[in-house]
Amino acid sequence: MNITIVGANFAALAAIRRIKQHDLGRSLNITVVAPKPEFFYQPSLIWIPTGSRTRDQIHVSLLDFFERMGVHYVQARATGCEGGGRTVLTTAGPITNDALLIASGGDYLRKAPGIEHNALIPCTLNDAERAADILGRMTGGNLAFGFAGNPNEPTAIRGGPMFEFMFCIDNYLRRIRQRKHFSITFFSPMAEPGKRMGPAAVKGLLATMKKRGIHTHLGHKIKGFKPNGVETEKGHIPSDMTLFIPGMTGQPWFAKTGFPLSPGGFLQADALGRVEGTERVYVAGDAGSFPGPEWRAKQAHMAELQARAAADNMVLQLSGRPAKQTFRTELICIVDTEKTGILVSRFPRFGMILPPLYLMHLVKRGLEWWSLYPFRSAF
């Protein structure tokens, strides 16, 4: 039996490990399709602009891991699907399968005028490194940090990291005794940014900004980005370096699969992680739109939970049994400041937020080590 996995990120790697736990007899052949055989630990990108992390510290090659797992790797990009998902079209040619998992991630909306040239999207490694370079050459000026959502899909948002980029840079400037030479503004078209984490989290984040002397520009539509700042319906935000995370959407090739898409452009999934209306085609992570509470988020933790459920269900179906494994929707994050961390969590029946603690910063560092260890080790 052949399983094809598109992608090489959190969801894809979690699925590979889960399938191998089931497949003790090595009867399942896994083919991974991805542009590069490498993994970046994206949560640590927040430490790139301040020099606390470098590319080499959060990047690993996956070639040894693939070899240990007995995975066949194809260096290519997916371009579409045929036969209800039984054939994946790629830049290296068609690949057939008995079960398919799409874990290739999502994309960012870049429709705002000037965004390509006048804003950095630091959730990409290259832009995070550009932010480090620009910040290292600045002796003062205006900094702007912001995020937005997908108007067609409110859950397609990744705002948490932007709070972390901002707080980490604020602490860095204080550490080098340059903070007084910089003006920092946080902006968002949302009146209550971070609401997905809960009302207490929003209140705490805004209070922290006020305490740190960070200006806010909230609840006004973004009109565009210019070399000297951000234009909104309320006016101009001066900025010599703008970090911005747009709303998310699906990758362009999803439209060439024939699979149902959500209003925001993601693959529409059911509670089992299965792409609706398909047979043995699953999705996990940022590529999918899943059922659940309105506060559900796109984050690595959820990607792994979805991937494990998808792996379980693919193995069940390939053995002639019905898919039955679901996943629980959770929101767990540590908003890091490079000195402390604020634990925020939400579950179907309760939520929790802890005050800033140095211990949580250490936990975040520990999670980085724990996540990269299996791919660095030769066990």
Residue, then its C-alpha position, 0 to 999 in steps of 0.5 A: m500500500n502506498i501513502t503520499i504525503v505532500g509537505a515536510n513540516f510539523a503535520a507531515l513529520a508527525a504523520i510519518r512518525r505516527i504511521k511508522q508506529h502502526d506499520l511495524g511490518r513495514s507494509l506501508n510505503i510512504t512517499v513525501v513530496a516537498p520542495k526541499p528535504e528540510f525542516f525549519y522550527q517556525p516558532s523560533l523565528i521570533w528570536i531571529p531579528t534580535g540575534s538570539r537564534t540563527r538559521d542554522q540553529i532552527h534548521v535541520s536536513l530531513l534526509d537522514f530522518f527519511e532514511r531512518m523512517g524508510v521514506h521515499y523523498v521526491q523533491a518537487r512541488a505539488t501542482g494538482c490532483e487527478g482521479g479523486g486524489r489517487t494521483v498527485l500531479t507534481t513538477a517531477g511527474p505524477i505520483t499514485n497512491d492508495a491514501l493521500l495526506i496534504a500537509s503542505g501548509g497555507d499561504y499569505l494574502r498579499k493583496a494590500p498595495g505595497i506589501e511586497h516591497n514595504a513590509l516584512i512577513p517574518c513568519t518566513l525565514n528570509d524576511a525574519e533575517r532581513a528584519a535582523d539585518i535592518l534592525g542591526r543597522m538602525t540607530g533609531g526611528n519608527l517600528a511598526f508591527g501588525f497583523a490581519g485576518n482573512p475576511n472570508e475565513p476569520t480563523a485563518i489568522r496567525g497573530g500570536p507570533m507578531f506580539e512575540f516579534m514586537f515584545c522580543i525586539d522591545n526587550y532587545l532595544r532595552r537590553i542594548r539601551q537604545r529603546k528611547h531612540f525608537s517609537i514602536t506602534f502596533f496596528s491591526p484592522m481588528a479592534e481587539p487583536g488576539k481575541r481568539m486567545g480570550p478576553a483576558a489575553v487581549k486585556g493583558l496584551l494591551a496593558t503590556m503594550k501601554k506599560r512598555g510605551i508601545h502605541t496602538h492603532l486598532g480597528h482601522k482598515i489597512k489601505g497600503f504599505k509605503p517605504n515610510g509607513v502604513e496607510t490606514e483609513k484613519g491615517h498614516i503610521p510612520s515606520d522605518m521597518t514594518l513587520f506584518i503578518p497578513g491573513m492566511t489562505g490556501q496554496p494556489w494549487f489547491a484549486k487544481t485538485g477538484f476538492p472542495l475549498s472553504p471560503g478562505g481558500f483552504l481544503q475543506a475537512d471534516a471532523l476526521g481530518r478527511v477532505e470532504g467528499t473524497e476517499r482516503v484523502y486527508v489534510a492536516g495543518d494550515a492547508g485545511s479548514f476544520p470544524g470546531p469552535e470559533w476560537r480555533a487557531k492555526q498553529a503547530h500544536m493543532a497541525e500535529l494533532q490533526a496529522r496523527a488523527a489523519a495517520d490513524n484513519m489512513v491506516l485504518q482504511l488501508s486495513g479495510r476498517p472505517a475511519k473513526q479517529t477525531f482530534r480535540t481542538e485546543l489552543i496552547c501557546i506561549v507568548d514569549t518576550e525573550k525574558t518571560g513567557i505568557l502561557v495562554s490556553r483554551f479548550p472546549r470547556f475552559g481556558m487559562i492564562l498565566p502571568p509572565l513567567y521566566l519559567m515559560h520562556l525556558v519551556k518555550r526554549g525546551l520545546e524547540w529542543w524537543s521538536l528538533y531532537p528527533f531530526r538531528s539524532a541518528f538513533 
